[in-house]
Amino acid sequence: MTPEQFLSRIAKQAPAPAYLFLGQEGYQRRICKNALLERVLPGDLRADGLTQSDLESAGLPDVLDDARSLSLFTQQRVIWVCSAELALPRRVSGITENGEEGEKPAESGLAAYLKAPTPGTVLVFECSRYDFTGDDRAKLERVEKFYSAVPELVEFRELTPEASRFLAEDLAKQHGLKFGRPELAALLEAVAGDASRLSAEMEKLSLFVGRERAVTMDDLRALVPNAAQSTIFTLVNALGRRDRAGALKSLDALIREGEYLPLALTFLSTQFRLALAAKEAKVNSASQAQSFFAKIGVRMWRDRAEQVIATTNAFTKEHLAKAVGLIYETDKKFREGYRDDRVVMETLVTGLTN
């Protein structure tokens, strides 16, 4: 189930005897944990009723023995078990390290407990080491199979761009922050859609900006790491117009903001490469760009897709290819240790605005 479904269920019905939390997304997992604790152990009950375990230092049989025991202080308990993946026996060519095929001993112990779970006790097994993509997918499937006796599975997947924007708007309302669309897009881009970082940056902005005025780009540049990318987009747009004066002005702004120019060059390189790929694929809109890049494994926010399309429209295919080549040569100069980074970048700007 999704985190939203989990929150809805525990609000309407009694918690299950056990849950398996899978995935690396920490923000929603923290919300679900707090909601479960509030449901089972409200107020002062939490001090005596919550037990934290980690399978790095305790075995699964120890956790199950603890779950079977009755507390002298409370009838309601939550046993939170971290590093759940460590309960799985190590494999050597498909055989467990004790020479037996499969994972039945510990697995059957868990299944036996769940046939007659201790009333009032909720077990939560948390596996946050693996993601749902790439090589981690098979590892998560193995964890899921091992804990198949657990009745409820909650998946904490990375937020989609749309979900990240919805969360950003919701957090802004909670903190009383006023955002324009460009500022909100810049914040999402700076935190790469990471929900935990987004929450932290919103809290910082609420303390710095307050409720009386709107959040500005200057606020983002002052507080949020990577927010200087908005100035880089201004530089890209000026380059697309062949506006040398405007491009040099944006470059000067980056330098005054203390931006590390080789890092800015890396962002420029990514922007032009994405734009060239979109141009070659004849992608003409932001929605097409999101779909196209998702197919090749590149996650992209709506606003970033619009910026890529704007870059695609501002340059010809030949000019984009030339830009990628010039950026490569500029990167070589940085690596070769040229003393004046500003001169190197100004030479790039001159080459791109010819």
LUMNU-711063 format. One record per residue (C-alpha): residue in three letters; x, y, z. Coordinates in nm, 3 decimals. Example, Ala and Ser with C-alpha at 12.3 -4.5 7.8 and 13.67 -1.06 7.14 Angstrom:
<nodes>
   residu        xx        yy        zz
      ALA     1.230    -0.450     0.780
      SER     1.367    -0.106     0.714
</nodes>
This chain:
<nodes>
   residu        xx        yy        zz
      MET     0.000     0.000     0.000
      THR     0.100     0.364    -0.033
      PRO     0.175     0.589     0.267
      GLU    -0.154     0.769     0.206
      GLN    -0.346     0.440     0.221
      PHE    -0.163     0.345     0.541
      LEU    -0.257     0.675     0.707
      SER    -0.617     0.634     0.599
      ARG    -0.641     0.278     0.735
      ILE    -0.496     0.341     1.079
      ALA    -0.723     0.644     1.116
      LYS    -1.031     0.426     1.061
      GLN    -0.943     0.085     1.206
      ALA    -0.721    -0.088     1.458
      PRO    -0.357    -0.133     1.352
      ALA    -0.243    -0.467     1.214
      PRO    -0.017    -0.687     1.430
      ALA     0.278    -0.625     1.198
      TYR     0.389    -0.399     0.914
      LEU     0.676    -0.406     0.666
      PHE     0.805    -0.062     0.565
      LEU     1.004    -0.076     0.241
      GLY     1.193     0.204     0.064
      GLN     1.430     0.495     0.115
      GLU     1.188     0.788     0.113
      GLY     1.228     0.924     0.465
      TYR     0.978     1.208     0.489
      GLN     0.663     1.001     0.437
      ARG     0.804     0.719     0.650
      ARG     0.852     0.964     0.939
      ILE     0.492     1.087     0.901
      CYS     0.360     0.729     0.899
      LYS     0.567     0.636     1.202
      ASN     0.442     0.935     1.400
      ALA     0.082     0.860     1.300
      LEU     0.111     0.498     1.407
      LEU     0.267     0.590     1.741
      GLU    -0.001     0.850     1.802
      ARG    -0.268     0.590     1.723
      VAL    -0.128     0.313     1.946
      LEU     0.070     0.504     2.209
      PRO    -0.076     0.852     2.255
      GLY     0.068     1.090     2.512
      ASP     0.256     0.940     2.806
      LEU     0.203     0.581     2.690
      ARG     0.489     0.617     2.443
      ALA     0.761     0.628     2.708
      ASP     0.685     0.275     2.829
      GLY     0.527     0.128     2.518
      LEU     0.781     0.199     2.242
      THR     1.075    -0.038     2.191
      GLN     1.342     0.037     1.930
      SER     1.538    -0.259     1.796
      ASP     1.803    -0.292     1.528
      LEU     1.890    -0.623     1.366
      GLU     2.252    -0.513     1.352
      SER     2.270    -0.585     1.725
      ALA     1.976    -0.819     1.785
      GLY     1.847    -1.127     1.608
      LEU     1.495    -1.176     1.475
      PRO     1.427    -1.454     1.733
      ASP     1.513    -1.203     2.010
      VAL     1.264    -0.953     1.866
      LEU     0.991    -1.218     1.849
      ASP     1.061    -1.328     2.206
      ASP     1.028    -0.966     2.315
      ALA     0.700    -0.935     2.123
      ARG     0.561    -1.244     2.301
      SER     0.643    -1.110     2.646
      LEU     0.389    -0.899     2.829
      SER     0.487    -0.560     2.971
      LEU     0.428    -0.480     3.337
      PHE     0.372    -0.113     3.255
      THR     0.145    -0.098     2.949
      GLN    -0.096    -0.314     2.753
      GLN    -0.013    -0.140     2.424
      ARG     0.329    -0.176     2.262
      VAL     0.504    -0.084     1.937
      ILE     0.828    -0.266     1.856
      TRP     1.013    -0.078     1.581
      VAL     1.270    -0.300     1.409
      CYS     1.532    -0.127     1.189
      SER     1.764    -0.295     0.935
      ALA     1.500    -0.560     0.866
      GLU     1.702    -0.686     0.568
      LEU     1.970    -0.823     0.804
      ALA     1.736    -1.105     0.912
      LEU     1.784    -1.268     0.572
      PRO     2.051    -1.541     0.565
      ARG     2.349    -1.471     0.342
      ARG     2.343    -1.652     0.012
      VAL     2.624    -1.832    -0.167
      SER     2.518    -1.935    -0.520
      GLY     2.154    -1.962    -0.412
      ILE     2.232    -2.168    -0.098
      THR     2.226    -2.023     0.252
      GLU     2.547    -2.007     0.451
      ASN     2.444    -2.309     0.665
      GLY     2.416    -2.522     0.351
      GLU     2.037    -2.523     0.329
      GLU     1.836    -2.394     0.041
      GLY     1.587    -2.117     0.114
      GLU     1.522    -1.907     0.422
      LYS     1.272    -2.122     0.612
      PRO     1.390    -2.133     0.980
      ALA     1.367    -1.761     1.067
      GLU     1.090    -1.711     0.815
      SER     0.876    -1.984     0.974
      GLY     0.944    -1.838     1.321
      LEU     0.795    -1.508     1.212
      ALA     0.500    -1.683     1.046
      ALA     0.436    -1.884     1.365
      TYR     0.429    -1.567     1.577
      LEU     0.187    -1.392     1.339
      LYS    -0.057    -1.685     1.358
      ALA    -0.108    -1.590     1.724
      PRO     0.032    -1.238     1.775
      THR     0.040    -1.079     2.117
      PRO    -0.271    -0.863     2.164
      GLY    -0.195    -0.493     2.179
      THR     0.156    -0.532     2.028
      VAL     0.243    -0.391     1.685
      LEU     0.563    -0.495     1.509
      VAL     0.710    -0.271     1.240
      PHE     0.995    -0.405     1.027
      GLU     1.176    -0.124     0.847
      CYS     1.400    -0.176     0.544
      SER     1.529     0.162     0.423
      ARG     1.858     0.046     0.273
      TYR     1.727    -0.035    -0.077
      ASP     1.546     0.159    -0.348
      PHE     1.283     0.034    -0.592
      THR     1.504     0.077    -0.900
      GLY     1.817    -0.076    -1.049
      ASP     2.002    -0.353    -0.869
      ASP     1.816    -0.278    -0.545
      ARG     1.489    -0.400    -0.695
      ALA     1.588    -0.768    -0.667
      LYS     1.710    -0.714    -0.310
      LEU     1.381    -0.558    -0.210
      GLU     1.191    -0.846    -0.368
      ARG     1.394    -1.088    -0.157
      VAL     1.317    -0.890     0.161
      GLU     0.948    -0.882     0.066
      LYS     0.947    -1.259     0.010
      PHE     1.118    -1.326     0.343
      TYR     0.857    -1.117     0.528
      SER     0.564    -1.249     0.323
      ALA     0.387    -1.354     0.646
      VAL     0.362    -0.986     0.751
      PRO     0.004    -0.883     0.666
      GLU     0.066    -0.521     0.567
      LEU     0.333    -0.384     0.331
      VAL     0.389    -0.008     0.292
      GLU     0.609     0.116     0.006
      PHE     0.799     0.443     0.047
      ARG     0.891     0.534    -0.308
      GLU     1.065     0.849    -0.428
      LEU     0.811     1.124    -0.488
      THR     0.709     1.200    -0.846
      PRO     0.763     1.557    -0.972
      GLU     0.389     1.619    -0.942
      ALA     0.378     1.486    -0.585
      SER     0.681     1.700    -0.493
      ARG     0.508     2.012    -0.621
      PHE     0.187     1.925    -0.434
      LEU     0.388     1.872    -0.115
      ALA     0.572     2.202    -0.166
      GLU     0.245     2.390    -0.203
      ASP     0.103     2.218     0.107
      LEU     0.414     2.296     0.316
      ALA     0.408     2.656     0.199
      LYS     0.049     2.687     0.327
      GLN     0.141     2.526     0.658
      HIS     0.427     2.774     0.712
      GLY     0.235     3.074     0.576
      LEU     0.487     3.128     0.296
      LYS     0.403     3.312    -0.026
      PHE     0.565     3.172    -0.340
      GLY     0.555     3.279    -0.701
      ARG     0.572     3.002    -0.957
      PRO     0.939     3.071    -1.056
      GLU     1.050     3.075    -0.691
      LEU     0.868     2.751    -0.610
      ALA     1.016     2.587    -0.920
      ALA     1.365     2.704    -0.821
      LEU     1.323     2.559    -0.472
      LEU     1.206     2.221    -0.608
      GLU     1.497     2.214    -0.849
      ALA     1.745     2.303    -0.574
      VAL     1.631     2.019    -0.347
      ALA     1.586     1.779    -0.643
      GLY     1.237     1.700    -0.519
      ASP     1.368     1.541    -0.198
      ALA     1.080     1.566     0.050
      SER     1.296     1.575     0.364
      ARG     1.515     1.853     0.225
      LEU     1.208     2.037     0.100
      SER     1.053     2.029     0.448
      ALA     1.376     2.152     0.607
      GLU     1.419     2.437     0.358
      MET     1.056     2.545     0.403
      GLU     1.110     2.568     0.777
      LYS     1.426     2.776     0.727
      LEU     1.246     3.009     0.487
      SER     0.954     3.052     0.727
      LEU     1.193     3.173     0.997
      PHE     1.386     3.398     0.759
      VAL     1.106     3.545     0.545
      GLY     0.802     3.530     0.773
      ARG     0.442     3.576     0.659
      GLU     0.443     3.940     0.559
      ARG     0.614     3.923     0.219
      ALA     0.668     3.678    -0.064
      VAL     0.975     3.456    -0.098
      THR     1.221     3.600    -0.351
      MET     1.503     3.451    -0.554
      ASP     1.745     3.640    -0.332
      ASP     1.600     3.458    -0.029
      LEU     1.651     3.123    -0.201
      ARG     2.007     3.206    -0.302
      ALA     2.085     3.315     0.054
      LEU     1.942     3.007     0.227
      VAL     1.899     2.713    -0.009
      PRO     2.199     2.521    -0.146
      ASN     2.200     2.502    -0.529
      ALA     1.938     2.777    -0.562
      ALA     2.184     2.985    -0.766
      GLN     2.076     2.768    -1.062
      SER     1.806     3.027    -1.136
      THR     2.082     3.268    -1.234
      ILE     2.230     2.998    -1.457
      PHE     1.896     2.968    -1.637
      THR     1.912     3.343    -1.696
      LEU     2.260     3.290    -1.842
      VAL     2.129     3.011    -2.068
      ASN     1.843     3.230    -2.191
      ALA     2.084     3.514    -2.269
      LEU     2.307     3.275    -2.461
      GLY     2.006     3.157    -2.659
      ARG     1.931     3.517    -2.763
      ARG     2.298     3.571    -2.853
      ASP     2.284     3.847    -2.591
      ARG     2.651     3.869    -2.499
      ALA     2.606     4.163    -2.263
      GLY     2.319     3.992    -2.080
      ALA     2.515     3.665    -2.057
      LEU     2.820     3.840    -1.914
      LYS     2.595     4.021    -1.665
      SER     2.452     3.685    -1.549
      LEU     2.803     3.544    -1.524
      ASP     2.905     3.841    -1.311
      ALA     2.603     3.777    -1.084
      LEU     2.712     3.415    -1.038
      ILE     3.061     3.526    -0.940
      ARG     2.930     3.784    -0.694
      GLU     2.705     3.518    -0.539
      GLY     3.014     3.305    -0.481
      GLU     2.912     3.032    -0.724
      TYR     3.185     2.777    -0.796
      LEU     3.223     2.826    -1.170
      PRO     3.323     2.467    -1.260
      LEU     3.001     2.357    -1.090
      ALA     2.804     2.613    -1.290
      LEU     2.971     2.477    -1.604
      THR     2.854     2.126    -1.510
      PHE     2.498     2.252    -1.491
      LEU     2.535     2.428    -1.826
      SER     2.669     2.107    -1.977
      THR     2.370     1.908    -1.850
      GLN     2.127     2.171    -1.978
      PHE     2.273     2.179    -2.330
      ARG     2.306     1.800    -2.354
      LEU     1.943     1.754    -2.254
      ALA     1.838     2.020    -2.501
      LEU     2.040     1.855    -2.781
      ALA     1.886     1.515    -2.702
      ALA     1.538     1.671    -2.709
      LYS     1.617     1.847    -3.038
      GLU     1.736     1.527    -3.202
      ALA     1.424     1.343    -3.080
      LYS     1.204     1.628    -3.212
      VAL     1.052     1.686    -2.868
      ASN     0.843     2.005    -2.880
      SER     0.670     2.043    -2.543
      ALA     0.740     2.008    -2.173
      SER     0.506     1.710    -2.138
      GLN     0.678     1.536    -2.430
      ALA     1.014     1.611    -2.269
      GLN     0.909     1.457    -1.936
      SER     0.783     1.145    -2.113
      PHE     1.090     1.118    -2.338
      PHE     1.346     1.155    -2.059
      ALA     1.152     0.926    -1.823
      LYS     1.187     0.648    -2.083
      ILE     1.565     0.681    -2.074
      GLY     1.580     0.697    -1.695
      VAL     1.608     1.075    -1.640
      ARG     1.355     1.213    -1.388
      MET     1.254     1.569    -1.471
      TRP     1.032     1.826    -1.303
      ARG     0.774     2.009    -1.512
      ASP     0.954     2.341    -1.473
      ARG     1.288     2.185    -1.566
      ALA     1.125     2.031    -1.874
      GLU     0.998     2.376    -1.971
      GLN     1.349     2.517    -1.932
      VAL     1.494     2.241    -2.148
      ILE     1.234     2.309    -2.418
      ALA     1.307     2.683    -2.396
      THR     1.676     2.606    -2.452
      THR     1.587     2.372    -2.739
      ASN     1.380     2.643    -2.905
      ALA     1.645     2.911    -2.854
      PHE     1.922     2.719    -3.034
      THR     1.956     2.536    -3.361
      LYS     2.074     2.177    -3.353
      GLU     2.413     2.288    -3.488
      HIS     2.448     2.560    -3.225
      LEU     2.359     2.314    -2.948
      ALA     2.623     2.071    -3.075
      LYS     2.873     2.358    -3.090
      ALA     2.783     2.457    -2.734
      VAL     2.843     2.103    -2.605
      GLY     3.184     2.103    -2.776
      LEU     3.282     2.443    -2.636
      ILE     3.172     2.341    -2.286
      TYR     3.387     2.028    -2.316
      GLU     3.690     2.241    -2.408
      THR     3.615     2.478    -2.120
      ASP     3.594     2.187    -1.877
      LYS     3.938     2.071    -1.996
      LYS     4.077     2.416    -1.918
      PHE     3.939     2.399    -1.566
      ARG     4.092     2.055    -1.518
      GLU     4.426     2.173    -1.654
      GLY     4.440     2.435    -1.380
      TYR     4.386     2.771    -1.553
      ARG     4.429     3.037    -1.287
      ASP     4.141     3.269    -1.370
      ASP     3.807     3.087    -1.380
      ARG     3.627     3.405    -1.480
      VAL     3.837     3.451    -1.795
      VAL     3.774     3.089    -1.891
      MET     3.395     3.134    -1.857
      GLU     3.396     3.470    -2.037
      THR     3.578     3.302    -2.326
      LEU     3.300     3.040    -2.337
      VAL     3.031     3.309    -2.338
      THR     3.207     3.484    -2.626
      GLY     3.225     3.162    -2.824
      LEU     2.857     3.083    -2.768
      THR     2.737     3.432    -2.867
      ASN     2.931     3.460    -3.192
</nodes>
